[in-house]
Amino acid sequence: MDRSAVQKRLAETEQQIASGQHQVVQQRELIVELEANGRSAAHAKYLLAELELPQAARRDSRDWLMKQLDKVTG
């Protein structure tokens, strides 16, 4: 993978991480709201876990891409 391709993929991954993080924050806020109102947040917590899994994968991908960028830059 050349430097330009790595940079492009890294930028895309960063955007996905930012978008995913926004969703995670919204879901956490929903959980707080549900619990504050005495409602069950079990399903919301399940959905939060489903949002966090791909975030971890995206961060791993970002780390790998950063290493690749170091290789082609270094």
PyMOL commands that set and color helices and strands:
alter all, ss='L'
color gray80, all
select helices_A, chain A and resi 3-36+42-73
alter helices_A, ss='H'
color red, helices_A
deselect
rebuild
show_as cartoon
